[in-house]
Amino acid sequence: MLCDEPTGNLDTRTSAEILKLLRSIPEPGKRAVVMVTHDDHAAHYGDRIVHIRDGLIERKNPAAGREHGDDAAETRIRAAT
């Protein structure tokens, strides 16, 4: 499933519900969720972050925690691995 800014125009409560739902979808070897977002909070719901700047991968790293992030645009990947 590909999600482009899935919580972009939602209130806090609805955003949390959507993120929880997205977190429940992946199944190793069967389904994955790829979420593109600029929202640090939403980004930290995934397992891996790929930072992209000017169309190039700047760095990749596992999720540090759901409360941490930086100002760079983040592409969060929840992978079925």
C-alpha positions in Angstrom: 0.0 0.0 0.0 1.4 3.4 -0.9 0.3 6.4 1.2 1.1 10.0 0.3 0.6 12.2 3.3 -2.2 10.1 4.8 -2.7 12.4 7.8 -2.0 15.7 6.1 -5.5 17.3 6.6 -6.7 15.3 9.6 -7.3 16.3 13.2 -5.1 14.7 15.9 -7.5 12.0 16.9 -8.3 10.9 13.4 -4.6 11.0 12.5 -3.8 8.6 15.4 -6.5 6.2 14.3 -5.2 6.2 10.7 -1.6 5.6 11.8 -2.7 2.8 14.0 -4.6 1.2 11.1 -1.7 1.6 8.8 0.6 0.0 11.4 -1.7 -3.1 11.5 -1.7 -3.7 7.7 1.8 -5.1 7.0 2.3 -8.8 7.1 5.8 -10.2 6.5 6.2 -11.7 3.0 2.7 -10.6 2.0 1.9 -6.9 2.5 3.8 -3.7 3.1 3.0 -0.1 3.7 5.1 2.7 2.2 4.2 6.1 3.7 5.5 9.4 2.4 5.3 12.3 4.9 6.7 15.5 6.2 5.1 14.9 9.6 7.8 13.7 12.0 5.2 12.2 14.4 3.6 10.1 11.6 7.0 9.1 10.2 8.0 7.5 13.5 5.2 4.9 13.2 7.2 2.9 10.6 10.2 0.6 11.0 12.6 2.4 8.7 13.2 6.0 7.5 14.7 7.0 4.2 15.5 10.7 4.1 15.2 12.2 0.6 16.4 15.6 -0.3 16.3 17.1 -3.8 15.3 13.7 -5.2 18.3 11.8 -3.8 18.5 9.5 -0.8 20.3 11.4 1.8 20.5 8.6 4.4 18.6 5.5 5.7 18.2 4.5 9.2 15.9 2.4 11.4 13.3 4.1 13.5 14.8 5.8 16.5 11.5 6.2 18.4 8.1 7.8 17.8 8.9 11.0 19.6 12.2 11.9 17.7 12.8 13.4 14.3 14.4 16.3 12.4 13.2 19.0 10.0 14.1 17.1 6.8 11.4 15.7 4.7 11.1 12.1 5.7 9.8 9.1 3.8 8.8 6.4 6.2 8.8 2.9 5.1 7.0 0.1 6.9 8.4 -2.9 5.1 7.3 -6.5 5.1 10.7 -8.1 6.0 
